[in-house]
């Protein structure tokens, strides 16, 4: 399984490297359901601020996935890019019990990344996207007032983290 992930990351990084070398700085393109905010901080500072803010709001940090380190492990280079996997087991577990396959798409993730020009960004899926695409895919029902509250909370948290 480790070889599979190493190969998958290597292929992704080669594609990224080829794309990035094709011209000037990458253009920030809108991605359906993805919220991306510029950060006034370094990648490390943004990651630390994000994790601290999430913990303060009752979320558990499950993992950091360092794509740059994975690329370096196979001899490739790329700007910093780390995914933070987080969630709230009090909210997620009941959904996983009722809809076990939902766990393939959750918990929630946030991406802190640096573009080829050195600018740092924070990206995450909107709750509207998660409910319309991810929850719907598994036939899971949603608590719309809770979804709206989480969307507002994430906006406040990520604004505080990046500004």
Secondary structure, 3 states (H helix, E strand, C coil): CHHHHHHHHHHHHHHHHHHHCCCCCCCCCCCCCEEEEEECCCHHHHHHHHHHHHHHCCCEEEEEEEHHHHHHHCCCCCCCEEEEEEECHHHHHHHHHHCHHHHHCCCEEEEEEECCCCCEEEEEECHHHHHHHHHHHCCCCCCHHHHHHHHHHHHHHHHHHHC
